[in-house]
Amino acid sequence: MQAFIITFSACWVWAGVAAIYANYLNDPSQNSLDAAEFYELVSGNAINNINILDISSTLENAGAIIVWKTFYSIFNFIGFDKRTLYLGSL
């Protein structure tokens, strides 16, 4: 259990460092490539009312898109803005 806590803490710290690069230093590798496209898919309205089979026919990460879109919808219902990079960017 202690190894899990140490590993989780280290990964969380480095995810925070990556978020600083993305948000404050405008890291092009995070803000304009695959990560940015994935964020646009899960936070936008482009794939509303489409099932996983339709998504998987055109995109390779359909399961992850559905899971993260659900998280964004839940947090949006609670009151967090979908269009802000904080939930799925870490």
Order of alpha helices (4+ residues) and beta strands (2+ residues): alpha-alpha-alpha-alpha-alpha
